[in-house]
Amino acid sequence: MAEVHIIGQIVGASGFPQNSLFCKWGLQAGCAWKLLSGLKDGQTQVDNPVIKDMAYWSHPIDVHYATKGLQGWPKLYVQVWHQDSFGRNDLYGYGFCHIPSSPGTHEIQCVTWRPLGTWQEQLSQMFVGGGPQLKHSDLIYTGADRYRLQTVAMGKVHLQLSIILRNFDQAGAADGFWIATNLQSDHPEP
C-alpha cells in the first residue's frame, strides 16, 4: 500500500479582530485511507501575543497514513476560537485546506470564515458574545450544504507541512497513480 507521512506544524494565525486565540484542528480522509500513527485531531494552546500582529502556536502535526487509492486525499480542517479575559470562548472562524499531494515542504495559508447569522444574532454577538456555530463540523470540509450559508471572511491560519510519499510507484496502476498525484505538483518527478 502507498503511504503518506505528514510532518509539520500549525504555526499560528493572523488577521483576526482580536488576539488571545486557540485552534481546534482535525484531519479528514476517505474510506480507503488508514491512519497508521499519529493523532488525527487536537487543540493548540491559547496565545495572547504582546505584539498584536500574529498569534503563534507552533503546534506539531505528525501523521502517517496508508492508502489503497487517491480518492479521499486528506484535508486539514480548523476552528479558530477567541478566549476573553473571563475565560469564555467564542468561535472566530472555520477553514480547511487540502494536504499537498507533492513531496517536500509547503507553506500553506488556510483562510477562515464564520457564519453571519441574522441581524438579531449579530447584535447579540456584539454585546453578549457567542454567535452562530455549525451543528455538524463536517460542513467545514464538504461542500454539501455550505453554499447555503451566509458567511463573513475572517483571518488566516498559517501551516508548515512536509510531505513524504512512499510506495506510490508500487500501488495499483503505478504510472497512473503517480502521474495523478503529481499533476498539480510544484516539483517535477525526479
C-alpha positions in Angstrom: 0.0 0.0 0.0 1.1 3.6 -0.7 1.9 5.7 2.4 1.8 9.4 3.1 3.6 10.9 6.1 2.6 14.4 7.1 5.1 16.2 9.4 4.9 19.9 10.3 3.2 22.5 12.5 0.3 24.8 12.8 2.4 28.0 13.0 -0.2 30.5 14.1 -3.0 32.8 12.9 -3.2 36.4 11.7 -5.9 38.8 10.5 -8.4 38.1 13.3 -10.2 41.0 15.0 -8.8 40.2 18.4 -5.9 38.2 19.9 -6.0 35.5 22.6 -6.7 32.8 20.1 -6.5 29.0 20.0 -7.2 26.4 17.3 -9.0 23.1 17.3 -7.9 21.0 14.3 -8.5 17.7 12.6 -7.7 15.6 9.6 -10.4 14.0 7.4 -9.5 11.3 4.9 -11.6 9.0 2.7 -12.5 5.4 3.5 -9.5 4.0 1.5 -7.2 5.7 4.0 -5.9 4.1 7.2 -4.3 6.0 10.0 -1.0 4.2 10.9 0.3 6.5 13.5 -0.3 10.0 15.0 -3.3 11.9 16.1 -6.0 12.9 13.6 -7.2 15.8 15.7 -6.1 18.1 18.5 -6.1 21.6 20.0 -3.4 24.3 20.4 -2.7 26.4 23.5 -4.1 29.9 23.8 -1.7 32.6 22.7 -2.2 36.2 23.7 0.7 37.9 22.0 2.3 41.2 23.2 2.9 42.2 19.5 -0.6 42.1 18.1 0.2 41.0 14.5 0.0 37.2 14.9 -0.9 34.6 17.4 1.9 31.9 17.5 1.0 28.2 18.4 3.9 26.2 16.8 1.6 23.1 17.4 3.2 19.9 16.0 1.5 17.6 13.4 2.9 14.2 12.8 0.6 11.8 11.0 1.2 8.6 8.9 -1.4 7.2 6.5 -1.6 4.2 4.3 -3.9 4.2 1.3 -5.3 2.0 -1.5 -6.2 4.9 -3.8 -6.2 8.6 -4.3 -9.9 9.2 -3.6 -10.4 11.0 -0.3 -7.0 12.6 -0.1 -6.6 14.0 3.4 -7.8 17.5 4.3 -7.0 19.5 7.4 -9.8 21.5 9.0 -9.5 24.2 11.6 -11.7 26.0 14.1 -10.2 29.2 15.5 -11.5 30.4 18.9 -11.1 33.5 20.9 -10.8 33.4 24.7 -11.8 36.6 26.5 -10.5 37.8 29.9 -13.3 35.9 31.7 -12.3 32.6 30.1 -15.3 32.5 27.7 -14.6 31.0 24.3 -16.1 32.5 21.1 -15.9 31.0 17.6 -13.8 33.2 15.3 -13.6 31.0 12.2 -13.8 27.7 10.3 -11.5 26.7 7.5 -10.0 23.8 5.7 -7.2 23.0 3.2 -6.1 20.0 1.2 -2.9 18.3 2.3 -0.4 18.9 -0.6 0.0 15.8 -2.9 3.6 16.5 -3.8 6.5 15.6 -1.6 8.5 18.3 0.0 8.0 21.2 2.4 5.0 23.5 1.9 3.9 26.8 3.4 0.1 27.0 3.5 -2.3 29.7 4.4 -5.7 28.4 5.3 -8.4 31.1 5.0 -11.2 31.1 7.5 -14.9 32.2 7.7 -17.7 32.2 10.2 -21.5 32.0 9.8 -23.0 35.5 9.7 -26.4 34.8 11.3 -29.5 37.0 11.5 -29.2 40.7 12.4 -30.6 39.8 15.9 -27.8 37.2 16.3 -25.2 39.8 15.1 -26.5 42.4 17.6 -26.4 39.9 20.4 -22.9 38.8 19.4 -21.7 42.4 19.6 -22.9 42.9 23.2 -23.0 39.5 24.8 -20.6 37.4 22.7 -21.2 34.0 21.3 -22.7 33.8 17.8 -23.9 31.1 15.4 -22.0 27.9 15.0 -22.3 24.9 12.8 -24.2 21.9 14.2 -22.2 19.4 12.2 -18.4 20.0 11.8 -18.3 18.0 8.5 -19.8 21.1 6.8 -16.4 22.7 7.1 -14.7 20.4 4.6 -17.7 19.1 2.5 -19.5 21.3 0.0 -22.9 19.7 0.6 -24.8 22.5 2.3 -22.1 25.0 2.8 -23.1 27.1 -0.2 -26.4 28.0 1.5 -24.7 29.6 4.5 -24.2 33.4 4.7 -20.6 33.9 6.0 -18.1 36.6 6.7 -14.4 36.2 6.0 -12.1 36.1 9.0 -8.3 35.7 9.3 -5.8 33.0 8.1 -4.2 30.0 9.8 -0.5 29.5 8.8 0.8 26.0 8.3 4.2 24.5 7.5 3.8 20.9 6.3 6.4 18.4 5.0 5.0 15.5 2.9 6.8 12.2 2.4 5.3 9.7 -0.1 6.3 6.0 0.0 5.4 3.1 -2.3 3.3 5.2 -4.7 5.2 3.6 -7.6 4.1 0.1 -6.5 0.4 1.0 -5.8 -2.2 -0.3 -8.1 -1.8 1.2 -11.6 1.6 2.5 -10.7 2.1 5.0 -13.5 -1.4 6.4 -13.4 -1.3 6.7 -9.6 2.0 8.6 -9.6 1.0 10.9 -12.5 -2.4 11.8 -11.0 -0.6 12.6 -7.7 1.8 15.0 -9.4 -0.5 16.7 -11.8 -0.7 19.8 -9.6 2.8 19.4 -8.2 5.2 22.4 -8.0 8.1 19.9 -8.1 8.8 17.7 -11.2 9.3 14.0 -10.8 13.0 13.2 -10.1 
